[in-house]
Amino acid sequence: MHDMLGWDVGDTDPTDYEKVCPPGGELAVFVTEPCSAKAHGPWFAYYRGGHLCTGFSFEAPGDRVGEDPDVLLPALVAAGLVGPHAQHGTEDFEERIVRAITEALSLPELELP
């Protein structure tokens, strides 16, 4: 987990995660507060070998970007997050997104503060 901005130390630039993900590596990034001033929802990005494989806002998981934007599509559809049977606006929508991602990528369970 990366808190993103360090206002107290003048760190307001976005992080270049492609530089953090070396060739052959994988990196899953949950951006918990991409722009709290504008009340944007969390963002997820998955990098492989230094390139953005897929990324999307929790506000619109159906609108994915990257070199392989649909890599998590089966998990998102199975969880009812996108597709014809999507259940938006539920109280646990963001938790379902995190669960679908962590299961699909075999990530450890996240401990949120």
Backbone as CSV, one residue per row, in Angstrom:
resi,resn,N_x,N_y,N_z,CA_x,CA_y,CA_z,C_x,C_y,C_z
1,MET,0.855,-1.167,0.000,0.000,0.000,0.000,0.904,1.233,0.000
2,HIS,0.526,2.191,-0.815,1.287,3.424,-0.903,0.330,4.577,-0.648
3,ASP,0.674,5.427,0.320,-0.213,6.526,0.681,-0.266,7.628,-0.360
4,MET,0.527,7.526,-1.384,0.563,8.432,-2.527,1.251,9.745,-2.213
5,LEU,0.550,10.714,-1.696,1.080,12.066,-1.578,1.587,12.339,-0.170
6,GLY,2.719,12.987,-0.094,3.259,13.405,1.192,3.200,14.910,1.273
7,TRP,2.030,15.435,1.518,1.835,16.891,1.531,2.807,17.578,2.486
8,ASP,3.080,16.951,3.623,3.940,17.572,4.625,5.391,17.711,4.159
9,VAL,5.816,16.946,3.183,7.180,17.047,2.661,7.207,17.539,1.211
10,GLY,6.092,18.043,0.728,6.031,18.582,-0.632,5.986,17.543,-1.722
11,ASP,5.688,16.292,-1.387,5.631,15.209,-2.370,4.221,15.100,-2.921
12,THR,3.979,15.751,-4.051,2.644,15.727,-4.647,2.645,15.161,-6.062
13,ASP,3.796,14.681,-6.530,3.881,14.120,-7.881,3.436,12.662,-7.881
14,PRO,2.805,12.224,-8.963,2.433,10.801,-9.038,3.689,9.929,-9.114
15,THR,3.567,8.713,-8.632,4.681,7.769,-8.648,4.738,7.060,-9.994
16,ASP,5.928,6.925,-10.543,6.122,6.200,-11.797,6.363,4.735,-11.454
17,TYR,5.275,3.967,-11.344,5.380,2.573,-10.930,6.051,1.694,-11.976
18,GLU,6.087,2.130,-13.231,6.765,1.336,-14.251,8.249,1.205,-13.926
19,LYS,8.843,2.216,-13.302,10.251,2.164,-12.924,10.483,1.221,-11.750
20,VAL,9.447,0.985,-10.948,9.564,0.125,-9.771,9.412,-1.347,-10.131
21,CYS,8.844,-1.614,-11.306,8.557,-2.985,-11.730,9.565,-3.408,-12.803
22,PRO,10.605,-4.150,-12.412,11.655,-4.521,-13.356,11.197,-5.580,-14.367
23,PRO,11.963,-5.808,-15.430,11.636,-6.880,-16.372,11.485,-8.211,-15.619
24,GLY,10.444,-8.944,-15.943,10.159,-10.207,-15.277,9.386,-10.053,-13.979
25,GLY,9.221,-8.827,-13.513,8.519,-8.577,-12.254,7.050,-8.278,-12.448
26,GLU,6.325,-8.340,-11.356,4.910,-7.994,-11.327,4.680,-7.064,-10.141
27,LEU,3.753,-6.132,-10.296,3.454,-5.173,-9.242,1.962,-4.864,-9.264
28,ALA,1.313,-5.034,-8.130,-0.098,-4.684,-7.988,-0.175,-3.458,-7.096
29,VAL,-0.849,-2.411,-7.565,-0.907,-1.146,-6.842,-2.362,-0.769,-6.581
30,PHE,-2.693,-0.598,-5.315,-3.993,-0.069,-4.926,-3.777,1.378,-4.510
31,VAL,-4.265,2.316,-5.306,-4.153,3.734,-5.001,-5.416,4.089,-4.230
32,THR,-5.286,4.229,-2.922,-6.469,4.371,-2.080,-7.115,5.742,-2.134
33,GLU,-6.319,6.787,-2.365,-6.880,8.135,-2.447,-6.217,8.900,-3.590
34,PRO,-6.628,8.628,-4.830,-5.961,9.278,-5.965,-6.153,10.788,-5.986
35,CYS,-7.280,11.268,-5.517,-7.527,12.711,-5.467,-8.639,12.945,-4.459
36,SER,-8.282,12.942,-3.194,-9.301,13.094,-2.162,-9.993,14.448,-2.244
37,ALA,-9.311,15.469,-2.770,-9.932,16.789,-2.895,-11.132,16.756,-3.840
38,LYS,-11.075,15.892,-4.847,-12.181,15.774,-5.803,-13.062,14.567,-5.503
39,ALA,-12.765,13.863,-4.411,-13.552,12.704,-3.958,-13.593,11.585,-4.993
40,HIS,-12.479,11.384,-5.714,-12.406,10.260,-6.645,-12.204,8.974,-5.859
41,GLY,-12.764,7.895,-6.388,-12.616,6.598,-5.745,-11.237,6.026,-5.960
42,PRO,-10.944,4.914,-5.293,-9.641,4.250,-5.441,-9.380,3.809,-6.885
43,TRP,-8.134,3.533,-7.163,-7.666,3.116,-8.480,-6.818,1.869,-8.287
44,PHE,-6.864,0.948,-9.240,-6.012,-0.227,-9.206,-5.180,-0.276,-10.470
45,ALA,-3.920,-0.672,-10.334,-3.037,-0.851,-11.493,-2.209,-2.113,-11.285
46,TYR,-2.037,-2.867,-12.369,-1.258,-4.097,-12.344,-0.203,-3.999,-13.438
47,TYR,1.059,-4.096,-13.023,2.188,-3.971,-13.927,2.873,-5.314,-14.098
48,ARG,3.344,-5.565,-15.312,4.173,-6.731,-15.619,5.370,-6.242,-16.402
49,GLY,6.557,-6.620,-15.939,7.775,-6.273,-16.674,7.938,-4.803,-16.962
50,GLY,7.495,-3.966,-16.054,7.650,-2.524,-16.217,6.595,-1.850,-17.062
51,HIS,5.550,-2.570,-17.438,4.489,-1.985,-18.267,3.137,-2.161,-17.597
52,LEU,2.274,-1.186,-17.783,0.925,-1.279,-17.242,0.154,-2.348,-17.995
53,CYS,-0.187,-3.399,-17.296,-0.946,-4.497,-17.880,-2.432,-4.127,-17.896
54,THR,-2.952,-3.725,-16.736,-4.336,-3.279,-16.640,-4.465,-2.291,-15.499
55,GLY,-5.400,-1.391,-15.642,-5.685,-0.413,-14.594,-7.106,0.084,-14.737
56,PHE,-7.715,0.404,-13.602,-9.080,0.939,-13.631,-9.427,1.616,-12.322
57,SER,-10.387,2.507,-12.407,-10.930,3.170,-11.229,-11.983,2.270,-10.605
58,PHE,-12.054,2.256,-9.286,-13.104,1.512,-8.613,-14.478,2.087,-8.952
59,GLU,-14.509,3.340,-9.407,-15.768,3.968,-9.804,-16.315,3.370,-11.102
60,ALA,-15.432,2.825,-11.928,-15.844,2.279,-13.226,-14.951,1.107,-13.611
61,PRO,-15.072,-0.043,-12.941,-14.203,-1.178,-13.263,-14.401,-1.721,-14.672
62,GLY,-15.459,-1.311,-15.335,-15.682,-1.723,-16.712,-14.843,-0.947,-17.707
63,ASP,-14.283,0.174,-17.272,-13.447,1.018,-18.134,-11.982,0.803,-17.766
64,ARG,-11.371,-0.190,-18.397,-10.000,-0.571,-18.076,-9.041,-0.075,-19.155
65,VAL,-7.799,0.152,-18.733,-6.736,0.589,-19.647,-5.538,-0.335,-19.487
66,GLY,-4.572,-0.222,-20.396,-3.331,-0.982,-20.300,-3.116,-1.885,-21.493
67,GLU,-1.979,-2.579,-21.484,-1.611,-3.464,-22.592,-2.504,-4.705,-22.669
68,ASP,-3.019,-5.153,-21.535,-3.917,-6.308,-21.490,-5.064,-5.965,-20.539
69,PRO,-5.910,-5.004,-20.925,-6.918,-4.485,-19.995,-7.902,-5.526,-19.473
70,ASP,-8.077,-6.618,-20.191,-9.067,-7.617,-19.785,-8.497,-8.783,-18.996
71,VAL,-7.235,-8.670,-18.542,-6.617,-9.777,-17.824,-7.407,-10.160,-16.565
72,LEU,-8.055,-9.219,-15.926,-8.847,-9.503,-14.722,-10.349,-9.572,-15.008
73,LEU,-10.713,-9.451,-16.273,-12.136,-9.433,-16.624,-12.897,-10.662,-16.122
74,PRO,-12.388,-11.887,-16.277,-13.143,-13.038,-15.764,-13.436,-12.939,-14.268
75,ALA,-12.477,-12.461,-13.493,-12.678,-12.328,-12.042,-13.691,-11.234,-11.731
76,LEU,-13.645,-10.136,-12.476,-14.588,-9.033,-12.248,-16.018,-9.427,-12.629
77,VAL,-16.162,-10.181,-13.708,-17.485,-10.655,-14.127,-18.020,-11.654,-13.105
78,ALA,-17.184,-12.595,-12.679,-17.607,-13.614,-11.714,-18.058,-12.990,-10.394
79,ALA,-17.452,-11.868,-10.030,-17.808,-11.186,-8.780,-19.005,-10.255,-8.947
80,GLY,-19.563,-10.185,-10.158,-20.718,-9.315,-10.400,-20.364,-7.837,-10.388
81,LEU,-19.141,-7.507,-10.807,-18.681,-6.118,-10.793,-18.793,-5.448,-12.155
82,VAL,-18.750,-6.237,-13.218,-18.930,-5.747,-14.586,-19.770,-6.769,-15.330
83,GLY,-20.267,-6.367,-16.475,-21.062,-7.282,-17.284,-22.550,-7.131,-17.044
84,PRO,-23.322,-7.981,-17.681,-24.783,-7.834,-17.647,-25.403,-8.067,-16.263
85,HIS,-24.711,-8.767,-15.394,-25.267,-9.042,-14.061,-24.555,-8.256,-12.965
86,ALA,-23.909,-7.156,-13.351,-23.155,-6.349,-12.386,-24.088,-5.749,-11.347
87,GLN,-23.600,-5.731,-10.127,-24.353,-5.177,-9.002,-23.605,-3.961,-8.472
88,HIS,-23.888,-2.797,-9.054,-23.242,-1.552,-8.641,-24.013,-0.931,-7.489
89,GLY,-23.333,-0.049,-6.803,-23.992,0.733,-5.763,-24.244,-0.020,-4.467
90,THR,-23.744,-1.243,-4.370,-23.929,-1.978,-3.127,-22.929,-1.477,-2.097
91,GLU,-23.252,-1.660,-0.870,-22.428,-1.207,0.247,-21.027,-1.811,0.219
92,ASP,-20.922,-3.035,-0.274,-19.634,-3.737,-0.271,-18.944,-3.730,-1.640
93,PHE,-19.310,-2.816,-2.528,-18.792,-2.802,-3.895,-17.264,-2.744,-3.931
94,GLU,-16.655,-1.825,-3.186,-15.200,-1.694,-3.204,-14.526,-2.920,-2.595
95,GLU,-15.109,-3.479,-1.544,-14.544,-4.688,-0.932,-14.589,-5.861,-1.908
96,ARG,-15.663,-5.942,-2.697,-15.776,-7.012,-3.693,-14.720,-6.856,-4.777
97,ILE,-14.415,-5.622,-5.156,-13.369,-5.384,-6.150,-12.022,-5.858,-5.603
98,VAL,-11.701,-5.454,-4.383,-10.429,-5.857,-3.774,-10.348,-7.375,-3.671
99,ARG,-11.417,-8.005,-3.239,-11.434,-9.467,-3.092,-11.228,-10.155,-4.441
100,ALA,-11.905,-9.660,-5.491,-11.760,-10.258,-6.827,-10.322,-10.128,-7.331
101,ILE,-9.708,-8.974,-7.120,-8.327,-8.750,-7.560,-7.368,-9.635,-6.783
102,THR,-7.492,-9.639,-5.464,-6.548,-10.400,-4.648,-6.652,-11.898,-4.924
103,GLU,-7.865,-12.393,-5.147,-8.019,-13.804,-5.470,-7.460,-14.126,-6.850
104,ALA,-7.748,-13.286,-7.834,-7.289,-13.539,-9.203,-5.762,-13.508,-9.307
105,LEU,-5.129,-12.629,-8.542,-3.669,-12.491,-8.614,-2.958,-13.233,-7.480
106,SER,-3.714,-13.960,-6.677,-3.160,-14.697,-5.524,-2.351,-13.794,-4.603
107,LEU,-2.912,-12.626,-4.328,-2.262,-11.680,-3.421,-2.628,-12.012,-1.979
108,PRO,-1.780,-11.642,-1.039,-2.148,-11.848,0.368,-3.318,-10.933,0.728
109,GLU,-4.057,-11.309,1.761,-5.177,-10.494,2.203,-4.651,-9.147,2.682
110,LEU,-5.337,-8.076,2.270,-4.904,-6.734,2.628,-5.452,-6.352,3.999
111,GLU,-4.605,-5.716,4.769,-5.005,-5.181,6.073,-5.142,-3.671,5.894
112,LEU,-6.359,-3.177,5.912,-6.578,-1.748,5.766,-6.708,-1.107,7.141
113,PRO,-6.140,0.109,7.289,-6.202,0.798,8.597,-7.607,1.186,8.967
